[in-house]
Amino acid sequence: MLRIEHITKQYKTGDFVQRALDDVSLTLRDNEFVAILGPSGSGKTTLLNIIGGLDRYDSGDLVINGISTTKYRDRDWDSYRNHTIGFVFQSYNLIPHQNILTNVELALTISGVSKKERTERARKALEQVGLGEHIHKKPNQLSGGQMQRVAIARALVNDPDIVLADEPTGALDTATSVQIMQLLKEVAQDRLVVMVTHNPELAEQYATRIVNLKDGHILGDSNPYTVDSSEQKAPVHRTMGKASMSLATSIALSFTNLRMKKARTILTSFAGSIGIIGIALILAVSTGVNTYIVNLQRETMTSYPITIDAQSWDLQSLMENSAKRGEKKDPGHGTDKVYADSTAFTQASSITTSIAHNNLTKFKQYLDNPKSEIRQYVGDNGVHYSYDMRFQVVSNDPDNKLVTANGVTFGQSAKGMTNQMVMASGSRTTMSDITSMQMGELTGNKKQNAAPSSFEQLMPGRSANELISPVITDNYEVVTGAWPKNAHQVVLIADRNNEVPMDVLYGIGLLRSADYQQIMNTIADGKKVSIDTTSLKYDDVVGHTMKLITASDQYVLGSDGHYTYVGDNEQEMSKLANSDAAQQLEIAGVIRPKADAKTTMLTGSVGYTSALTDVIIDRTAQSAPVQAQEASKDVSVITGLTFSPSDDATKIADARQYVAGLGVSEKANMAKSLMTQAAAAQGATGSAGESSAAGSGAMPALSEDQIASQFDAYLATADNQVLLQIYDRYVSTGTYDDTLADFGLVDRNAPSEIRIYTDSFEAKDKVSDAIKAYNDKASEPDRIVYVDYVGALMSSVTTIVNVITYVLIAFVSVSLVVSSIMIGIITYISVLERTKEIGILRAMGASKRNIAQVFNAETGMIGLCAGLIGVGVTWLLLLPGNALLHSLMGNTEVNAVLEPLPALILVVLSVILTLIGGIIPAGQASRKDPATALRTE
């Protein structure tokens, strides 16, 4: 039942207001043939459009089978039209470039019906209206009556509850009009048919009910339907299904339209290909020049190390897995159900499994062996080992406030400090830093007590007495002060502009931490930060002292005989800073890259020497926590509990010991947590578990002392399974090795990073070959995986390469902009040409997104053609182009070549650019009012 309740609709044109419908109420039966009569301007079409969801009422409500539409949004109206309404128009409104079968299928396509089913239903609908033999004809091949029959078939194919007919016989002769009216009368046997007409004779003859309208009011109703309001339930808000046009339908509509305009499509595609041709030529020339540059680098490249980390990305495996994921294959299922896509999990798995763990201990033994094959290719800078240092640096700021280089304020993690660096300065954070952070998240190796990210060891020289390598001194100059001469001297590292990240200056105590807190509070409040230029005199920097506290010294022996971490406690760290545990550091000088520096390899802001590294390693090894832990390999000196016990009895004992050592609040919180967990389990299973005894419904009302007391009593008799759950959730300790790592213990035979320096590309290649030979002989766990970043370096670029690159880039940039604008104009013209088609699609339930998708598909296909034309033309131009290039270069060493993969990428780029150019016109098409679009000629 359809109820029109006090509907009002008015149109405004400037100051003129026309009230099309004025408080109209009408109730229609589920199956009747209603004819709406009235003079022009009486509101007939407006009422029909409102019933069909093509137009919106200003006030009142449209209730369909008890469902209110007052809260309907655009997508709700789209679904309503698709599933509930079938339209028959006076001008037929068939899409001219589609055959009549496809025209009828459209409503089903928007509903998401499969191809086979919609074809079968469309054929049957056409047969019912007597057009079964004409399914492959275009609309312009049919008579007026036949086209109206197609429109009726299209209206009925989705089995709508309501069929709306707007002057269905207005363009037909008398005999054909009678046939159409008879057909509509048959349709009204099992559904509601509402027809607007100016022909009262036909209405009287075929309609079962006639409603007369004038000036927006109902003047008469031949067969009113009165419903007892007391028996009617209040209308509810509910959608009426879902409508979604498939991408294939969008492509099909657009392809047919483009095919009808072949000449314009080809010209547009060719014009769009000009920019692609320019890019393709750049790529082809760049490929040839890059090959030439690589050859030059093999003769001139020096001082770039091969870097091997303890953990490294196996990029080759990752790329192979990515390639396999990109392959098109049969999914192995149909489309009759919703199937889960596991791509996200397989991608995450491929990333985590691509992380390689290198056995650097064994590889170091190989490198240190003078007889190793690799030794003969090592350059003047030799082989250098780095270690995973764990320490914290504190100092007093100008207000004598204690700050830490790990994050300025205490309790700030090193990772937080790094994030601040990225946020505040970003200039000194490298891709390798980010990769290290990501790897830590993926592997769980987050390096507790890690050294401040702003501190970096300076590369040492080859001899024991050479604290700093010539690679550093040759590329960095001392601005003030001097290079470090002992373990306790460091340098502040500025960039070429003599700038150091501000958060680093706060962290090492050179700036007031109160100002830092004010800045961070301003950021936290979402306010804009305005910071004046801050500078420091050289005399304030050189000589500034800090205190280094090793990770092991940050563990203090407590009265219970266990070590407690105090690194995030400001008071305890202040005590340590003033004790013998602290190592004093002094800034000896400020350095920056030289103007002609070729290698600016330092990424930190404070540089220290390998002598300090040795001091930290030795002090850590001799520290009390490390020695105590080495004497107790099975029990943690931090918790007093067993490392990863293999038997349940030990776990139960450790759980009891752990709970017994908790304070009242900690016990109460644990009890509440277990109670919540038990309640959730009980709610999920519908039955009470044993652990629910841990907390009854009254527990939350008790004091912490009472809860802790009841919890102790409960655990005294608790089942072992409960204690095992407590152990797994709260007690489980790390391993012996993890604890020593947290203390900062370093084995000099187990570096965290190895850098191998060569003097030429040829030597680098030999080192790579030696590593491959080493891997061939090594067992699977001992094989080395590394990333050769040197191979990606591009240097010694000649002037001619720069000139060619800049000119071509400028040319291509202009052509690409012009192409995008042109594509936008062509798409806009297409929108104007297909306005009525937009109205037809919207009338059948297509959403705004579906309309945009149709025009995006059209621009995408133009982009595909442009890309293919561009790549093809480029390949032809390379034949005479290489001859010209050889003549200009004076040799044949440079050959421009466009590889298949870049060619494919260019085609994809062409599609993307044309899609961007068509975004605005496609958006305009999607926002067109459907009722207005249908009236467009």
Protein Blocks (a to p, Z undefined) as FASTA:
>chain_A
ZZdehiacdddehjbccdfbghiacdddfbdcdddeddehilmmmmmmmmnopaccfbdc
ddeehiafklpcfklmmmmmmmmpccddfklopafkbcfklmmmmmmmmnopafklmmmm
mmmmmmmnopammmmpcfklpcfklmmmmmmmmmmmnopabdcdehkllmpcfklmmmmm
mmmmmmmmmcccddddfblklmmmmmcbdcddeehiafbdfbbcdddfklpccdddddeb
jddddfklmmmmmmmmmmmmmmlmmmmmmmmmmmmmmmmmmmmmmmmmmmmmmmmmmmmg
ghiacdddfbdcdfklmmmmmmmmmpccdehiafkbccddfklmmmmmmmmmmpccddfk
lmmmmmmpmkbmklmmpcfklpadddddddddddddfkopacdfklopghiafklmmmmm
mmmnommccfklmmmmmmmmmnopnogaiacfkbccddddfbfklmbafklmmmpccfbh
cddfbfkbccddddfkopacfklmmmnopacfklmmmmmmmmmnopacddddddddfklm
nopacddddfklmpccdfkopacdfklgmklmmmmmmmmkbccdddfbdcdddfklcbdf
bfbfbdcdfklmmmmmmmmmmpmklmmmmmmmkbcfklopaehifbfklmmmmmmmmmmm
pcfklmmmmmmmmmmmmmmmmmmnopacfklmmpcfklmmpcfklmmmmmmmmmmmgcfk
lmmmmmmmmmoccdfklmmmmnopacfklcfbdcdddfbfklmmmmmmmmmmmmmmpcfk
lpccdddfklmpcghiafklmmmmmmmmmmmmmmmmmmmmmmmmmmmmmmmmmmmmmmmm
mmnopafklmmmmmmmmmmmmmmmmmmmmmmmmmmmmmmmmmmmmmmnopakbccdddfk
lmmmmmmmmmmmmmmmmmmmmmmmmmpcfklmmmpZZ
